Amino acid sequence: EIGADIMMALDDVVSSTTEGPRVEEAMHRTLRWIDRCISAHSRPGEQNLFGIVQGGLNLELRGKCCEELVKRELPGYAIGGLSGGEAKDEFWRVVLHCTQRLPADKPRYCMGVGYPTDLVVCVALGVDMFDCVYPARTARFGVALTDMGNLNLKQKRYRSEMIPIEPDCGCETCKHFTRAYLHTVAAKEQTGARLVTIHNIAYMMRLGKRMREAILEDRFPAFAADFFSSWFPAGDYPTWCVDALAEVGITLPPGSNTAPARAP
């Protein structure tokens, strides 16, 4: 009755760091539940039911779940159960393992992801769709997303900057408010959270649009290299990003490549 274009099947989610038989139990229960969802789905011609891949960090279970979901010939597939505290090196390997086994001609959705760097890496690995509270959540702490990395607007250095968060951003916040004003309300008043959220969502939408354009124009590797050069001008890329991108043939400009992931 709500009329959703995309509906997610019910799944059994366990923490991404859980190990042992509980993970396999959740995977098998998720497969049983997708069959029940398919049977109950009364409007398949109007609404798209997506299945969700579970299996924790166990690549064998993830592969089995992908194989079984593909047999159901669903209109789209999601990779669930990540961004729960697992190491980034494990995260990207699970994502790639799943995208390699899910149909390339149907949407592949990575649930609960994520940071701008995560999105660029996951798109390189074959993901099409994302969702995450991050743009709004980080805005509540006064952090704005930009192409040069994050701006913590609570810092004193912004109290006299009479420029928008990003001069070339067309969002309503950047049109009408300066960094100096946002500094006075960031993480202090609800107005600050709302204004920074508006910008952060606009930034993420713009990032998605630019990635789509780069793919269509067959220049995504160059886009990814430029993105990481802007975010990490010293070349101190997170090692997991370097490794993940290298796995799909994308090489970042020279840098130390030894730093841990910085705060998103």
C-alpha positions in Angstrom: 0.0 0.0 0.0 3.0 2.3 0.6 3.9 1.9 -3.1 7.6 1.5 -2.7 9.6 1.0 -6.0 12.1 -1.2 -4.2 11.3 -3.5 -1.2 14.0 -5.3 0.8 13.3 -8.9 1.8 13.4 -9.8 5.4 16.8 -11.1 6.4 18.6 -12.4 9.5 21.4 -10.0 10.3 24.2 -10.8 12.6 27.2 -8.6 13.5 29.8 -8.7 10.8 32.4 -9.8 13.4 30.3 -12.8 14.5 31.9 -16.2 13.7 30.8 -19.8 14.0 27.5 -21.6 13.3 25.3 -18.5 14.0 26.5 -17.0 10.7 25.6 -20.0 8.7 22.3 -20.2 10.4 21.5 -16.6 9.5 22.5 -17.2 5.9 20.2 -20.2 5.5 17.3 -18.4 7.3 17.7 -15.5 5.0 17.3 -17.8 2.0 14.2 -19.4 3.5 12.7 -16.0 4.1 13.3 -14.7 0.6 11.2 -17.6 -0.7 8.4 -16.7 1.7 8.7 -13.0 0.5 8.5 -14.1 -3.1 5.4 -16.2 -2.4 3.8 -13.2 -0.6 4.8 -10.6 -3.2 1.5 -9.7 -4.9 2.7 -6.9 -7.2 6.0 -8.1 -8.9 5.2 -6.1 -12.0 5.0 -2.8 -10.1 7.4 -3.3 -7.1 10.9 -4.7 -7.1 11.8 -7.2 -4.4 15.5 -7.3 -3.6 17.2 -10.2 -1.9 20.0 -9.7 0.6 23.3 -11.5 0.7 24.4 -12.7 4.1 27.2 -14.8 5.4 29.3 -12.6 7.5 33.0 -12.4 6.6 33.0 -16.1 5.4 33.5 -15.9 1.7 32.3 -19.5 1.2 28.9 -18.6 2.8 28.7 -15.4 0.9 29.3 -17.2 -2.3 26.7 -19.8 -1.5 24.1 -17.1 -0.6 24.8 -15.3 -3.9 24.4 -18.5 -5.9 21.1 -19.3 -4.3 19.7 -15.8 -4.6 20.7 -15.6 -8.3 18.6 -18.7 -8.8 15.5 -16.8 -7.7 16.0 -14.3 -10.6 15.2 -11.3 -8.5 15.2 -7.8 -10.0 18.1 -6.7 -7.8 20.4 -7.8 -5.0 21.8 -6.3 -1.8 25.0 -7.0 0.1 24.1 -6.8 3.7 25.7 -7.4 7.1 28.7 -5.1 6.6 29.9 -1.8 8.2 29.5 -3.4 11.6 33.0 -3.0 12.9 34.9 -5.4 10.6 38.4 -4.5 9.3 38.3 -2.5 6.0 40.5 -5.1 4.4 37.8 -7.8 5.1 35.0 -5.4 4.1 36.3 -4.8 0.6 37.1 -8.4 -0.1 33.5 -9.4 0.9 32.1 -6.7 -1.4 34.2 -7.9 -4.4 33.4 -11.5 -3.7 29.7 -10.8 -3.9 29.7 -8.4 -6.9 31.7 -11.0 -8.9 28.9 -13.5 -8.3 25.8 -11.2 -8.7 24.4 -10.4 -12.2 26.1 -7.4 -13.7 22.9 -6.4 -15.5 20.9 -5.9 -12.3 21.3 -3.4 -9.4 23.8 -4.4 -6.8 23.2 -2.5 -3.5 25.7 -2.3 -0.6 23.6 -1.6 2.5 24.8 0.8 5.2 27.7 2.2 3.2 29.0 4.8 3.6 31.8 7.3 3.7 32.8 9.1 0.4 35.9 6.9 0.1 33.9 3.8 0.6 31.5 4.8 -2.2 34.3 5.4 -4.7 36.0 2.1 -3.8 32.7 0.1 -3.9 31.7 1.5 -7.2 35.0 0.4 -8.6 34.3 -3.0 -7.2 30.9 -3.2 -9.0 28.3 -1.7 -6.6 25.5 0.4 -8.0 23.5 1.6 -5.0 24.1 2.7 -1.4 22.4 4.0 1.7 23.8 5.4 4.9 23.0 7.8 7.7 26.6 9.2 7.6 25.9 12.5 5.8 23.3 13.5 8.4 25.0 11.9 11.4 28.3 13.6 10.8 26.6 16.9 10.2 25.2 16.8 13.8 28.8 16.9 14.9 29.6 19.9 12.7 31.5 18.0 10.0 31.0 19.0 6.4 32.0 16.9 3.4 34.0 18.4 0.6 36.2 17.3 -2.3 39.3 18.3 -0.2 38.2 16.1 2.7 36.1 16.8 5.7 35.8 20.2 7.4 35.2 20.2 11.1 33.3 23.5 11.4 33.6 23.6 15.2 37.3 24.4 14.8 38.3 28.0 15.6 40.0 28.5 12.2 36.6 28.8 10.5 35.1 31.5 12.8 36.3 34.3 10.4 36.0 32.5 7.0 33.4 34.4 5.1 33.0 31.9 2.3 30.7 28.9 1.9 31.6 25.4 2.8 32.4 24.8 -0.9 32.4 27.8 -3.2 31.3 25.8 -6.2 28.5 24.0 -4.4 25.0 25.0 -5.4 23.2 23.8 -2.3 21.0 26.1 -0.3 23.4 26.1 2.6 26.4 27.2 0.4 24.2 29.8 -1.4 23.3 31.6 1.8 25.6 30.8 4.7 29.3 31.2 5.4 31.7 28.9 7.2 31.9 31.6 9.9 28.2 31.5 10.6 28.1 27.7 10.5 30.9 27.7 13.0 28.7 29.5 15.5 25.9 27.0 15.3 27.7 23.7 14.3 27.1 21.0 16.9 25.4 23.5 19.1 22.0 24.2 17.6 19.6 22.2 15.5 19.9 24.8 12.8 23.5 23.9 12.4 22.8 20.2 12.0 20.1 20.9 9.4 22.3 23.3 7.4 25.3 21.0 7.3 23.0 18.1 6.5 21.7 19.9 3.5 25.2 20.4 2.2 26.4 16.9 3.0 23.5 15.3 1.2 24.1 17.6 -1.8 27.7 16.6 -1.8 26.9 12.9 -1.8 24.4 13.3 -4.6 26.9 15.2 -6.6 29.6 12.6 -6.0 27.2 9.9 -7.2 26.4 11.9 -10.3 30.1 12.4 -11.1 30.8 8.7 -10.7 27.9 7.9 -13.1 29.2 10.3 -15.6 32.8 9.0 -15.3 31.5 5.4 -15.9 29.4 6.4 -18.9 32.4 8.3 -20.4 34.7 5.3 -19.7 37.0 7.3 -17.4 36.3 6.0 -14.0 39.9 5.0 -13.1 41.0 8.6 -13.8 38.1 9.9 -11.7 39.0 7.6 -8.8 42.7 8.7 -9.0 41.7 12.4 -8.9 39.3 11.8 -6.1 41.9 10.2 -3.9 44.5 12.8 -4.8 42.1 15.5 -3.6 41.2 13.7 -0.3 44.8 12.6 0.4 47.1 15.3 -1.2 50.1 13.9 0.6 49.5 10.5 -1.0 48.9 8.9 2.4 46.0 6.8 1.1 44.5 4.1 3.3 46.2 0.8 2.5 42.8 -1.0 2.1 41.8 1.5 -0.6 45.0 1.0 -2.5 44.7 -2.7 -2.3 41.0 -2.8 -3.3 41.4 -0.5 -6.3 44.5 -2.4 -7.4 42.5 -5.6 -7.5 40.3 -4.1 -10.2 43.1 -2.5 -12.1 43.1 1.1 -10.7 46.4 2.5 -9.6 46.5 5.6 -7.5 49.2 8.3 -8.0 52.4 7.6 -6.0 52.3 8.1 -2.3 53.4 6.5 1.0 50.4 4.2 0.9 51.1 3.1 4.5 48.7 5.3 6.6 45.7 3.8 8.3 42.3 5.1 7.2 41.9 8.6 8.6 38.7 9.6 10.3 36.0 9.9 7.6 
